[in-house]
């Protein structure tokens, strides 16, 4: 066997020794994703924190945009460009 194959077999053996509940949760990724429990919990907490913050930010942004006179930033560069062009070209008579 090659060294890579031996390593893969050893990792699969490690995954097979996990408790049944962890094997079910990890599925086929058990050999690859063999993180300690604390690291998995930290990763899940970080992802959850990001998703909650992102969602809350979007909801607040939508509320503010609908209920208050918030300028549309995508139209602002076009307005600035028109103003600059108007100043560059003198009115023809």
C-alpha positions as CSV (number, residue, x, y, z in Angstrom):
1,X,0.0,0.0,0.0
2,X,1.0,3.5,-0.6
3,X,1.5,5.9,2.3
4,X,-1.5,8.0,1.4
5,X,-3.7,4.9,1.3
6,X,-2.4,3.7,4.6
7,X,-3.1,7.1,6.2
8,X,-6.6,7.0,4.7
9,X,-7.2,3.6,6.1
10,X,-6.0,4.7,9.6
11,X,-8.3,7.7,9.5
12,X,-11.2,5.5,8.6
13,X,-10.3,3.2,11.5
14,X,-10.3,6.2,13.8
15,X,-13.7,7.2,12.6
16,X,-15.0,3.7,13.1
17,X,-14.1,3.9,16.8
18,X,-16.2,7.0,17.4
19,X,-19.4,6.6,19.4
20,X,-22.4,5.7,17.3
21,X,-24.0,9.1,17.7
22,X,-21.0,10.9,16.4
23,X,-20.7,8.5,13.4
24,X,-24.2,9.3,12.5
25,X,-23.7,13.0,12.7
26,X,-20.5,13.0,10.7
27,X,-21.5,10.4,8.1
28,X,-18.9,9.8,5.5
29,X,-17.0,12.9,6.6
30,X,-15.9,11.2,9.9
31,X,-12.5,10.3,8.5
32,X,-11.9,13.7,7.1
33,X,-13.5,16.0,9.7
34,X,-12.3,14.5,12.9
35,X,-12.4,17.8,14.9
36,X,-12.6,17.7,18.7
37,X,-16.0,18.4,20.1
38,X,-15.1,21.9,21.3
39,X,-13.8,23.0,18.0
40,X,-17.0,21.8,16.2
41,X,-19.1,23.7,18.8
42,X,-17.0,26.9,18.3
43,X,-17.4,26.6,14.5
44,X,-21.1,26.1,14.8
45,X,-21.4,29.1,17.3
46,X,-19.4,31.3,14.9
47,X,-21.5,30.4,11.9
48,X,-24.7,30.9,13.9
49,X,-23.5,34.3,15.2
50,X,-22.7,35.4,11.6
51,X,-26.0,34.3,10.2
52,X,-28.0,35.9,13.0
53,X,-26.1,39.2,12.6
54,X,-26.4,39.2,8.8
55,X,-30.2,38.5,9.0
56,X,-30.8,41.1,11.7
57,X,-28.8,43.7,9.7
58,X,-30.8,43.0,6.5
59,X,-34.1,43.2,8.3
60,X,-33.2,46.5,10.0
61,X,-31.9,47.8,6.7
62,X,-35.1,46.9,4.8
63,X,-37.2,48.5,7.5
64,X,-35.3,51.7,7.4
65,X,-35.3,51.8,3.6
66,X,-39.1,51.4,3.5
67,X,-40.1,53.7,6.3
68,X,-37.6,56.5,6.1
69,X,-36.2,58.7,3.3
70,X,-33.0,56.9,2.7
71,X,-31.2,57.9,-0.5
72,X,-30.6,55.3,-3.1
73,X,-26.9,54.9,-3.3
74,X,-26.9,53.2,-6.7
75,X,-28.4,56.3,-8.3
76,X,-26.0,58.8,-6.6
77,X,-23.0,58.2,-8.9
78,X,-25.3,58.8,-12.0
79,X,-26.5,62.1,-10.4
80,X,-22.9,63.2,-9.7
81,X,-21.9,62.3,-13.3
82,X,-24.7,64.4,-14.7
83,X,-23.7,67.4,-12.5
84,X,-20.0,67.1,-13.6
85,X,-21.0,66.9,-17.3
86,X,-23.3,69.9,-16.9
87,X,-20.4,72.0,-15.4
88,X,-18.0,70.9,-18.2
89,X,-20.2,71.7,-21.2
90,X,-21.2,75.4,-21.5
91,X,-24.7,75.8,-22.7
92,X,-24.8,76.3,-26.5
93,X,-26.8,79.2,-27.7
